[in-house]
Amino acid sequence: MNSTEQDKTVMDRQVLKKVALGSPSGWLAFGFGSGLSPFAPGTMGTLVAIPFIFALKSLGTFGFWMVLVLLFFLGISLCGRVSSKLGVHDHGGIVWDEMVGYWLAAAFVPLQWPWLLAAFLLFRFFDIFKPWPIRQIDKKVSGGFGIMVDDIVAALFTIVILAVVQNVL
């Protein structure tokens, strides 16, 4: 990398940090800063989401679903706004979608580490590799809704697999 490319990378990183840390929208969309990780920001954002599943499930069934739906709609706004500021659709550092997706993926499993880990691993698999129809949704649906919805579908794939495993065990 030559010095001009290095300068641009430093400048891009500074702009990214300013957007991610400069407003409540950026702070949330970047998963409390976890999306700034230079290594696997989506995975880091999902890791940050894990402790919150305990708080969400403590709300009871009705409370959990009410809050999750609100967080989904909040995510449409947050992710759309921050994506526009960055000028990039679904920037890798925007991880609110991974957080909400993980919470949905873990909704139907017991609050036990093996199940939470299984939800984490399966969700990350589907979110990273984007099998059909996740990849098509990711490419064709734009805006904040587009950023959120492919992770919801990845969570649904995870839920189906975990339900099958639960029924077998």
NORDA-V552162 format. One line per field, one symbol per residue. phi: phi as a letter, one per 30 degrees, with the letter a starting at -180 (. if undefined). psi: psi as a letter, one per 30 degrees, with the letter a starting at -180 (. if undefined). burial: I if it has 16 or more other ideal C-beta (glycine too) atoms within 10 Angstrom, else O. A space follows every 10 residues. Layout:
# NORDA-V552162
phi=???
psi=???
burial=???
This chain:
# NORDA-V552162
phi=.ddddddddd dedddedddd ccaeddedec hijdddedch edddddddde dddddddddi dddedddddd dddedededd ddddddibdh eeddbedddd ddeddcdccd dbeddddddd ddddeddddh decedddedc cciddddddd ddddddeded ddddddddd
psi=kleeeeeeee eeeeeeeeee ffleeeeeeg hgffffkfji eeeeeeeefe ffeeeefffl eeeeeeeeee eeeeeeeeee eeeeefgkkh kffjgeeeee eeeeegegll ikeeeeeeee eeeeeeeefi lkgeeeeeef klaeeeeeee eeeeeeeeee eeeeeefe.
burial=OOOOOOOOOO OOOOOIOOII OOOOIIIIII IIIIIIIOOO IIIIIIIIII OOIOOIIOOO OOOIOOOIOO IIOIIIIIII IIIOIIOOII IOIIIIIIII IIIIIIIOIO OOOOIIOIII OIIIOIIOOI OOOIOOIIOO OOOIIIIIII IIIIIOIIIO IIOOOOOOO
